[in-house]
Amino acid sequence: MSRGFTLIELLMAVMVMSLIAGVTYGVLAVSGEGFLRLQEVRDSQEATGWTGRQLRRDVAMMSESYVPGSRPLRVINDGRGDAYFDQLRLLVREPGRMGITEVYYHIDEQEGVLVRESRLLWGNTEQVPQRMKLGKASSFEVELMQASGGWVRQWDDKSVFLWPKALRIHTRDADGRNAMWLLLTPQALL
């Protein structure tokens, strides 16, 4: 005697399978969103790490120039409300390049990114600077440590250049994520 399933048994099996599929889809959808968020955070951390390495390298290679009137470090402050659009100019001895390189960090306000531009100081005045985008940024603030240990945003431009002990750089992106780097100047350690 062959016996099949009744209509009620089939409807119950379909309902149980639908319930299991719905719960599984809901769990997987939430975890998929989590994986996307994790990817965004990882990308942001990688960009921040790259920016920090580049800043650290440039500050470690800062050098005095023998061109009258040029300073190894200049900060141009521009605070607007809670955002800072400071500019940092360094004279750097870059590995693999002859002479002194002028490095310029600033925010490109149209694109909302932190930019590093560099050009040879003694090169042709029409030389196009090398431009590198370091990541999204809506604020870039530079502070300098005095010999007394206090932090200032302006640096004296006296006839004799005094090296700051350290630089403290804060960035914030459009999503409100902050990054901070504390960079010791090699000349301050002497």
Secondary structure, 3 states (H helix, E strand, C coil): CCCCCCHHHHHHHHHHHHHHHHHHHHHHHHHHHHHHHHHHHHHHHHHHHHHHHHHHHHHHCECCCCCCCCCCEEEECCEECCEEECEEEEEECCCCCCCCEEEEEEEECCCCEEEEEEEECCCCCCCCCEEEEEEECCEEEEEEECCCCCEECCCCCCCCCCCCCEEEEEEECCCCCEEEEEEECHHHHC
